[in-house]
Amino acid sequence: MSARHGERDDQTSETASAADDLADRAYIEYENGDLVAAQVLLEQAVALADAGVWIWLNLGLVRGEQDDWQGAIAAYSAVVDRDPEALAWRGLAYEEAGDPVAARRDYEAALPLFPDHVSLLVNLGMLDLEEGRVAEAEKRLSHAARLNPASGWQLSDVYVAQARVEDAKRVLRRAVEAGELRAYFDVVILDLLLEDLMTARRDLEAASEAGLDWDSQDRRTILEGLEGDPSLRADLLADLNAKRVLPTLVKFVKTAYRDRHPA
């Protein structure tokens, strides 16, 4: 999901402008792959008065990408009263930190405020599924897939859990059509589970032609399946990803809070 932040009035303070400048430099470092340098600049930015919500959100993201989930939680907590959407990201950070109870508390607090928030629906739905709340997971992930068919990638896991393989393949193909190329991996796995090797090879070729950058381990796993390793097929479902939706760095998205959350 792409996070958003509030926009100040045109007459911003000098410290706020300095914070923005630091955050813009952090963005460049992030894009260049230097997370440590990006974090240093963002921490300098939030130490200044009037640092925008978006800067704190980016700090949480950068800390999380370095597996500093407690640091990410602290960053999101700093602005959760200013932008309740931070609850969605803090919930994810709690989950990654191994606290699903706190994660659920934040997700469920955010959902009434953002009932059509696709990434929130997905992350809460995947938590439901992991905790065996299959009916709730289906409800939330189906809603997400109606809003954005790419979320069929996650919804397919519900159908797999219910042994509804054809339904899983249907929503996965819709996800692919919507641009979620990672769903191809799951499509091929289901082909293999159904022992439809011809279709699996065709889907694998289509994925490569679509530009999906296969991880070497994924490629090896799939090719072994295509070669008919019977011991592998029983374990393929365990290779499905957790499929959480992660935050993305904020850049040039300065929509006013009142525009995002009309009264």
C-alpha positions as CSV (number, residue, x, y, z in Angstrom):
1,M,0.0,0.0,0.0
2,S,1.2,3.5,-0.6
3,A,1.0,5.6,2.6
4,R,0.0,9.2,2.5
5,H,0.7,12.1,4.7
6,G,-0.9,15.4,5.7
7,E,0.0,18.7,4.0
8,R,0.9,21.8,5.9
9,D,-0.2,25.3,4.9
10,D,2.0,27.1,2.4
11,Q,3.6,29.1,5.1
12,T,5.7,26.3,6.6
13,S,8.2,26.9,9.3
14,E,11.9,26.8,8.6
15,T,12.4,23.7,10.6
16,A,9.6,22.0,8.7
17,S,11.3,22.9,5.5
18,A,14.6,21.6,6.8
19,A,12.9,18.3,7.8
20,D,11.4,18.0,4.3
21,D,14.8,18.6,2.8
22,L,16.4,15.9,4.9
23,A,13.6,13.5,4.1
24,D,14.0,14.1,0.4
25,R,17.7,13.3,0.7
26,A,16.7,10.2,2.6
27,Y,14.4,9.2,-0.3
28,I,17.4,9.4,-2.7
29,E,19.5,7.2,-0.4
30,Y,16.6,4.7,-0.1
31,E,16.3,4.5,-3.8
32,N,20.0,3.9,-4.1
33,G,19.7,1.0,-1.6
34,D,21.4,2.6,1.3
35,L,18.9,2.0,4.1
36,V,21.3,3.0,6.9
37,A,22.0,6.4,5.4
38,A,18.2,6.9,4.7
39,Q,17.5,6.1,8.3
40,V,20.1,8.5,9.7
41,L,18.6,11.3,7.6
42,L,15.0,10.5,8.6
43,E,16.0,10.4,12.3
44,Q,17.6,13.8,11.9
45,A,14.4,15.0,10.2
46,V,12.0,13.8,12.9
47,A,14.2,15.4,15.6
48,L,13.3,18.8,14.1
49,A,10.1,20.6,15.1
50,D,7.1,20.3,12.7
51,A,8.3,17.1,11.0
52,G,5.5,15.9,8.8
53,V,3.6,12.6,9.4
54,W,4.9,11.3,6.2
55,I,8.5,11.5,7.5
56,W,7.6,9.4,10.5
57,L,5.9,6.9,8.3
58,N,9.0,6.6,6.1
59,L,11.1,6.2,9.2
60,G,8.9,3.3,10.3
61,L,9.2,1.7,6.8
62,V,13.0,2.0,6.7
63,R,13.4,0.6,10.2
64,G,11.1,-2.3,9.3
65,E,13.1,-3.1,6.2
66,Q,16.1,-3.5,8.4
67,D,14.1,-5.8,10.8
68,D,14.0,-3.2,13.5
69,W,10.4,-3.8,14.2
70,Q,10.4,-2.2,17.6
71,G,11.9,0.9,16.1
72,A,9.2,0.8,13.4
73,I,6.5,0.5,16.1
74,A,7.9,3.6,17.9
75,A,7.9,5.6,14.6
76,Y,4.3,4.8,13.8
77,S,3.2,5.3,17.5
78,A,4.6,8.9,17.3
79,V,2.0,9.9,14.7
80,V,-0.9,7.5,15.2
81,D,-2.9,10.3,16.9
82,R,-2.3,12.6,13.9
83,D,-3.0,10.1,11.2
84,P,-4.9,6.9,12.3
85,E,-3.8,5.2,9.1
86,A,-0.6,4.7,10.9
87,L,-2.5,2.0,12.9
88,A,-2.4,-0.2,9.8
89,W,1.4,0.0,9.5
90,R,1.9,-0.3,13.3
91,G,-0.3,-3.4,13.2
92,L,2.0,-4.9,10.6
93,A,5.1,-4.0,12.6
94,Y,3.6,-5.7,15.7
95,E,2.9,-8.8,13.6
96,E,6.4,-8.9,12.3
97,A,7.7,-8.4,15.8
98,G,5.8,-11.5,16.9
99,D,2.9,-9.9,18.7
100,P,-0.3,-10.9,16.8
101,V,-2.5,-9.8,19.6
102,A,-1.3,-6.2,19.4
103,A,-1.4,-6.4,15.6
104,R,-5.0,-7.5,15.6
105,R,-5.9,-4.7,18.1
106,D,-4.4,-2.1,15.7
107,Y,-5.9,-3.6,12.6
108,E,-9.4,-3.8,14.1
109,A,-9.1,-0.3,15.4
110,A,-8.2,1.0,11.9
111,L,-10.8,-1.0,9.9
112,P,-13.9,1.0,10.9
113,L,-12.1,4.1,9.9
114,F,-10.9,2.7,6.6
115,P,-13.4,-0.1,5.6
116,D,-12.2,-0.1,2.0
117,H,-8.5,0.0,2.8
118,V,-7.3,-2.9,0.6
119,S,-3.9,-3.4,2.3
120,L,-5.5,-3.4,5.8
121,L,-8.1,-5.9,4.7
122,V,-5.4,-8.1,3.2
123,N,-3.1,-8.0,6.2
124,L,-5.9,-8.6,8.7
125,G,-7.4,-11.3,6.5
126,M,-4.1,-13.1,6.3
127,L,-3.8,-12.9,10.1
128,D,-7.3,-14.4,10.3
129,L,-6.3,-17.2,8.1
130,E,-3.1,-18.0,10.0
131,E,-5.2,-18.1,13.2
132,G,-7.7,-20.5,11.7
133,R,-10.5,-17.9,11.3
134,V,-11.2,-19.0,7.8
135,A,-14.7,-17.5,7.5
136,E,-13.5,-14.1,8.6
137,A,-10.5,-14.4,6.3
138,E,-12.7,-15.2,3.3
139,K,-15.0,-12.3,4.1
140,R,-12.1,-9.7,4.3
141,L,-10.0,-11.0,1.5
142,S,-13.1,-11.3,-0.8
143,H,-13.9,-7.7,-0.1
144,A,-10.2,-6.7,-0.9
145,A,-10.4,-8.7,-4.1
146,R,-13.6,-6.9,-5.2
147,L,-11.9,-3.6,-4.6
148,N,-8.7,-4.7,-6.3
149,P,-8.6,-8.0,-8.2
150,A,-4.8,-8.2,-7.5
151,S,-5.7,-9.2,-4.0
152,G,-6.9,-12.5,-5.4
153,W,-3.3,-13.6,-4.8
154,Q,-4.1,-13.6,-1.1
155,L,-7.7,-14.8,-1.4
156,S,-6.5,-17.9,-3.2
157,D,-4.9,-19.1,0.1
158,V,-8.4,-19.2,1.7
159,Y,-9.7,-21.3,-1.2
160,V,-6.7,-23.6,-1.0
161,A,-7.4,-24.1,2.8
162,Q,-10.9,-25.0,1.8
163,A,-9.7,-27.4,-0.9
164,R,-11.4,-25.2,-3.5
165,V,-8.5,-25.4,-6.0
166,E,-10.4,-24.3,-9.1
167,D,-11.7,-21.2,-7.2
168,A,-8.1,-20.5,-6.2
169,K,-6.9,-20.7,-9.7
170,R,-9.7,-18.5,-10.9
171,V,-8.8,-15.6,-8.5
172,L,-5.1,-16.1,-9.1
173,R,-5.6,-15.6,-12.8
174,R,-7.6,-12.5,-12.2
175,A,-4.8,-11.3,-9.9
176,V,-2.3,-11.9,-12.7
177,E,-4.5,-9.9,-15.2
178,A,-4.6,-7.1,-12.6
179,G,-0.9,-6.9,-12.6
180,E,0.0,-9.1,-9.6
181,L,2.6,-11.2,-11.4
182,R,3.7,-13.0,-8.2
183,A,0.4,-14.9,-8.4
184,Y,1.9,-16.9,-11.2
185,F,4.0,-18.8,-8.7
186,D,0.9,-20.0,-6.9
187,V,-0.8,-20.8,-10.2
188,V,2.1,-23.1,-11.2
189,I,2.1,-24.7,-7.7
190,L,-1.6,-25.5,-8.1
191,D,-1.0,-26.9,-11.5
192,L,1.6,-29.2,-10.0
193,L,-0.7,-30.3,-7.2
194,L,-3.3,-31.2,-9.8
195,E,-0.5,-33.0,-11.6
196,D,-1.3,-31.0,-14.7
197,L,2.3,-30.7,-15.9
198,M,1.5,-29.4,-19.3
199,T,-0.4,-26.5,-17.9
200,A,2.3,-25.9,-15.3
201,R,4.9,-25.6,-18.0
202,R,2.7,-23.2,-20.0
203,D,2.1,-21.0,-17.0
204,L,5.8,-21.0,-16.1
205,E,6.6,-19.8,-19.6
206,A,3.9,-17.2,-19.5
207,A,5.2,-15.9,-16.2
208,S,8.7,-15.6,-17.6
209,E,7.4,-13.8,-20.7
210,A,5.4,-11.4,-18.4
211,G,8.7,-10.4,-16.8
212,L,8.4,-12.1,-13.4
213,D,11.8,-12.2,-11.8
214,W,11.8,-15.7,-10.3
215,D,13.8,-16.3,-7.2
216,S,16.4,-19.0,-7.8
217,Q,15.0,-21.2,-5.1
218,D,11.4,-20.8,-6.4
219,R,12.6,-21.7,-9.9
220,R,14.4,-24.8,-8.6
221,T,11.4,-25.9,-6.5
222,I,9.1,-25.5,-9.5
223,L,11.4,-27.3,-12.0
224,E,11.8,-30.2,-9.5
225,G,8.0,-30.4,-9.4
226,L,7.8,-30.4,-13.2
227,E,10.3,-33.3,-13.2
228,G,7.7,-35.2,-11.1
229,D,9.4,-35.4,-7.7
230,P,6.5,-37.0,-5.7
231,S,8.0,-36.1,-2.3
232,L,8.0,-32.5,-3.3
233,R,4.4,-32.2,-4.2
234,A,3.2,-32.9,-0.7
235,D,5.2,-29.9,0.6
236,L,4.4,-27.4,-2.1
237,L,1.7,-25.6,-0.2
238,A,4.1,-24.8,2.6
239,D,6.1,-22.8,0.2
240,L,3.4,-20.2,-0.3
241,N,4.4,-16.7,0.9
242,A,2.8,-15.0,3.9
243,K,1.7,-12.3,1.4
244,R,1.5,-9.4,3.7
245,V,1.1,-6.0,1.9
246,L,4.1,-3.8,2.9
247,P,4.1,0.0,3.1
248,T,5.9,1.9,0.3
249,L,8.0,5.0,0.6
250,V,6.0,8.2,0.5
251,K,7.1,10.6,-2.2
252,F,5.2,13.6,-3.6
253,V,1.9,12.4,-2.1
254,K,0.9,15.3,0.0
255,T,-2.9,15.1,0.0
256,A,-4.5,17.1,2.7
257,Y,-5.9,15.1,5.6
258,R,-9.4,16.5,5.2
259,D,-9.4,15.4,1.5
260,R,-8.5,11.8,2.5
261,H,-10.9,11.6,5.4
262,P,-14.0,13.7,4.5
263,A,-16.3,14.4,7.4
